[in-house]
Amino acid sequence: STPIGQGVLGIIASLARQDSLNTATRVASANERAAKAGKMHQGGCRQFGYQRDGAVEENEAAVVRDVAARLLAGESLRSVANDLNKRGIPTTTGGQWRSEALSQMLKSPRLVGLRVYKDKTFPGSWEPVLDLGTWTDLQTRLSRHAAAKRTVEAHLLTGLLFCGKCGGRLKTMGMRLKDGRPYPRYQCVRQPGD
């Protein structure tokens, strides 16, 4: 609380800030060197299709190739995600597949052996799971899917209603009466019509 104490505290805070900035600079520099060397990024969740050390996880890689082929053949993200869940294939965190998570996984440049750091792309030193042509076609398909998504009007009970038969969430479906007037109703996603 004294002027000298406040001065010393200011000096200590300034040194701590400088140390923090030095650490951030060292980490950023190390990440950039690793990217230029083609090393797979080790932070965050493990990439589906690869082990932590960058080696291909063959069972998951086969799933990635199958999913890519199915999507390019016209299947929807939701139907493929539901199929993966029915077959008992978990995400890398052990969770259930959702169309958003599946899309995010398939957009990863790691699948074709590319390392991205900030706005630069470098060739990776690991084996690709997909060939570049397939991955590029997949990105076009996924971006078209994202552009086609429409904004859905929020409804009062969204997220609060569940099916009495299967326990799944109910979502609103835009129906029309015979005279053409809109008639939204809640419907089971897993068992449409219930």
C-alpha positions in Angstrom: 0.0 0.0 0.0 3.0 2.3 0.2 4.4 4.2 -2.8 7.6 2.0 -2.7 5.5 -1.2 -2.4 3.4 -0.1 -5.4 6.5 0.6 -7.4 8.0 -2.8 -6.6 4.6 -4.4 -7.5 4.7 -2.5 -10.9 8.2 -3.8 -11.6 7.3 -7.4 -10.7 4.1 -7.2 -12.9 6.2 -5.7 -15.8 8.7 -8.6 -15.5 6.0 -11.2 -15.4 4.3 -9.6 -18.5 7.7 -9.7 -20.3 8.2 -13.3 -19.4 4.8 -14.2 -20.7 5.5 -12.4 -24.0 8.8 -14.2 -24.3 7.1 -17.6 -23.8 4.4 -16.8 -26.4 7.1 -15.8 -28.9 9.1 -19.0 -28.3 5.9 -21.2 -28.6 4.8 -19.5 -31.8 8.3 -19.8 -33.3 8.4 -23.5 -32.4 5.0 -24.1 -34.0 6.1 -22.3 -37.2 9.3 -24.4 -37.3 7.3 -27.6 -36.8 4.9 -26.6 -39.6 7.7 -25.9 -42.0 9.2 -29.2 -41.1 5.9 -30.9 -42.0 5.3 -32.3 -38.5 1.7 -33.0 -37.5 0.2 -30.6 -35.0 0.0 -32.3 -31.6 -2.5 -30.1 -29.7 -6.2 -30.5 -29.3 -8.2 -33.7 -30.1 -6.6 -36.5 -32.1 -7.4 -36.4 -35.8 -9.8 -39.2 -36.8 -7.8 -41.6 -39.0 -4.5 -41.0 -37.3 -2.8 -42.0 -34.1 -1.3 -39.3 -31.8 2.2 -39.9 -33.4 0.9 -39.3 -36.9 0.7 -42.9 -38.0 -2.4 -43.9 -39.9 -5.1 -45.7 -37.8 -6.1 -48.2 -40.5 -9.6 -49.0 -39.2 -10.5 -45.3 -38.9 -8.8 -44.5 -42.2 -11.1 -47.0 -43.9 -14.1 -45.3 -42.3 -12.9 -41.9 -43.6 -12.5 -43.3 -47.2 -16.0 -44.9 -47.0 -17.6 -41.7 -45.6 -16.0 -39.6 -48.4 -17.2 -42.0 -51.1 -20.7 -42.1 -49.7 -20.9 -38.3 -49.5 -19.6 -37.9 -53.0 -22.2 -40.4 -54.1 -24.9 -38.1 -52.7 -25.7 -39.3 -49.2 -26.3 -36.6 -46.6 -24.0 -35.9 -43.6 -26.9 -36.7 -41.2 -27.6 -40.1 -42.7 -23.9 -41.0 -42.7 -23.4 -39.8 -39.1 -26.5 -41.8 -38.0 -25.1 -44.9 -39.7 -21.7 -44.5 -38.0 -23.5 -44.2 -34.6 -25.6 -47.3 -35.4 -22.4 -49.2 -36.2 -20.8 -48.2 -32.9 -18.0 -46.1 -34.4 -17.2 -43.4 -31.9 -15.5 -40.0 -32.5 -11.9 -39.6 -31.2 -13.3 -38.3 -28.0 -15.6 -41.4 -27.6 -18.8 -39.4 -28.5 -21.6 -39.8 -31.0 -21.2 -38.5 -34.5 -23.2 -35.4 -35.5 -23.3 -34.0 -39.0 -21.3 -30.9 -37.9 -18.5 -33.0 -36.3 -18.4 -35.2 -39.4 -18.1 -32.2 -41.7 -15.4 -30.6 -39.5 -13.4 -33.8 -39.5 -13.6 -34.1 -43.3 -12.5 -30.5 -43.9 -9.2 -31.1 -42.1 -6.2 -30.7 -44.5 -4.4 -33.3 -42.3 -6.3 -36.0 -44.2 -4.4 -35.2 -47.4 -1.0 -34.7 -45.6 -1.1 -30.9 -45.4 0.0 -28.9 -42.4 -1.6 -25.4 -42.0 0.0 -22.8 -39.9 -1.8 -19.4 -39.8 -2.4 -18.6 -43.4 0.3 -20.9 -44.9 0.1 -24.5 -46.0 3.1 -26.9 -45.9 3.4 -30.5 -47.0 3.2 -32.9 -44.1 5.6 -35.7 -43.3 2.8 -38.2 -42.6 0.9 -40.5 -44.9 -2.4 -39.1 -46.4 -5.6 -40.9 -45.7 -7.4 -39.4 -48.8 -6.0 -38.4 -52.2 -6.0 -34.6 -52.9 -8.6 -35.0 -55.8 -11.1 -36.8 -53.6 -10.6 -34.3 -50.7 -11.0 -31.3 -53.0 -14.2 -32.7 -54.4 -15.4 -33.3 -50.9 -14.7 -29.7 -49.9 -16.8 -28.5 -52.8 -19.6 -30.8 -51.8 -19.4 -29.7 -48.1 -19.3 -26.0 -49.0 -22.4 -26.4 -51.3 -24.1 -28.2 -48.4 -23.2 -25.3 -46.0 -24.4 -22.7 -48.5 -27.7 -24.6 -49.0 -28.5 -24.5 -45.3 -31.4 -22.2 -44.7 -32.0 -20.2 -41.6 -34.7 -21.9 -39.6 -37.2 -19.9 -37.6 -36.9 -20.5 -33.8 -39.9 -22.2 -32.2 -41.0 -21.9 -28.6 -40.4 -25.5 -27.6 -37.3 -26.3 -29.6 -34.9 -28.5 -27.6 -37.5 -29.2 -24.9 -39.7 -31.8 -26.4 -38.8 -35.5 -26.7 -40.5 -38.5 -28.4 -42.7 -40.7 -26.1 -41.6 -43.8 -28.0 -37.9 -43.5 -28.6 -36.8 -40.6 -26.4 -35.3 -38.7 -29.3 -35.7 -35.0 -29.8 -38.6 -33.5 -31.6 -38.0 -30.9 -34.2 -40.4 -28.6 -36.0 -41.4 -29.6 -39.5 -42.9 -27.2 -42.0 -46.1 -28.7 -43.1 -48.9 -27.1 -45.2 -52.6 -27.4 -44.9 -54.7 -28.3 -48.0 -55.4 -24.6 -48.6 -51.6 -23.9 -48.6 -51.4 -22.2 -45.2 -48.2 -23.1 -43.2 -48.8 -25.6 -40.4 -45.6 -26.2 -38.4 -45.7 -29.3 -36.1 -43.2 -31.1 -33.9 -42.0 -34.5 -35.2 -39.7 -37.2 -34.1 -36.3 -37.0 -35.9 -35.5 -40.8 -35.5 -39.0 -42.0 -36.3 -40.6 -39.4 -38.7 -44.4 -39.4 -38.5 -44.5 -40.0 -34.7 
